[in-house]
């Protein structure tokens, strides 16, 4: 029994001795207790307290330890022992970090990219970030603090006086007033600025459209200029020779007629003296002020007449309409005489269906049949119009009856909204009210316009809509059209 107890104590002592021996070799770092792995080198200018057995981490995970720190050629060579499962690449990066503000140092490594190639045992990591020395950092902070102190002193010297404070206060007040004024100006002119920007955009679009539409003519013009330049360059010597020859001929002609020229110059000089003395008709014309005044007044009268003629404009209008209420067509021909921009006269004729008196016949059976006759008749228009800005009033003869009308022009006179009233006496057959017509004309092109609206709106039996198409020419347009018509030879 006793022997059994001693045996157990001996076994326990041997186990404890074996564990202590393993821990001793493990902590002591003997070669036979080391794991398998690889070694790499890193060179630092300052290890900043990095010691042997310092941990090596990759992505925050323990991956090895620092085996040794040696001084080689003035730099610290650090040898690392990495775990066997760790793989580093040629672009690996190393830096010394702290676990906290006052924590232990550790060596942080970024493994690199696989495409750079795998590092072998004994290779060195060349990409290194040196750790900032706290002493250098403290010295830099002290220098920055001193510079701030100097800056504060300089500002105090500049702004510390009452005069400087008052000037600064006045400057701030002025800036506030300028800001308020600028804000008010921008607010007041915001719409104008937007209008200017819109006009600039429209102008830019118009220029682009003009260039696009005339690209071929511009290209042809440039080609013509280039061809002319080439022809001038090729015929340049011959042209210069011809000019020299003409200059020589002119010089010879002047030499040949020199005596006659001298005599002519003498005669001109004599005439000039007589005119200066007031002799002869021309002399009296020049010297007599009353004659000058009369000529000046005559010239002013001629200028006024020419100005009035220049302001006078003539327009010719052809228009055709289809009346849905009548189921018939209607045509107009008008001549507009405009002596001034705010006054014009309209003279014209129109032709269309005219409903006349009804005829009644009675058959032999006693039945009564009422028939309405429709005939076409030429009617005349003679109106006077006065314009007030974009609006105009017209009065005069509308289709052989007295009437009045009003117009509103828009989009630079491309469009016109009008309302006309005539036949106030109700002369039209079955007309219980005056003839009222309302419509819109709009120019699709310079001389072509479309029209549409309502006709005879006050009479239910005649009421209907209308659509039309018309052409309007100014006298200058007719001159152009007549100038482009080919002439027929009479020979």
Protein Blocks (a to p, Z undefined) as FASTA:
>chain_A
ZZmmmmmmmmmmmmmmmmmmmmmmmmnopaklpccddddddddfblghpaehiacdeehi
afbdcfbdcdeehiacddddddfkbccdfkbccddddfbfklccdddddebjfklopade
hiacfbdcddddfklmmmmmmmmmmmmmmmmmmmmmmmmpmklmmmmmmmmmmmmmmmmm
mmmmmmmmmmmmmmmmmmmmmmmmmmmmmmmmmmmmmmmmmmmmmmmmmmmmmmmmmmmm
mmmmmmmmmmmmmmmmmmmmmmmmmmmmmmmmmmmnopajklmmmmmmklmmmmmmmmmm
mmmmmmmmmmpccdddddddddfklopacddddddddfbfkbccdddddddddddddddd
ddfkopacddddddddddddddddddehjaccdedjeehiacddddddeehhlaccdddd
ehklomaghiabdcddddddddfblmlccddddehklbmklgccdddddddddfklmmmm
mmmpccddfZZ
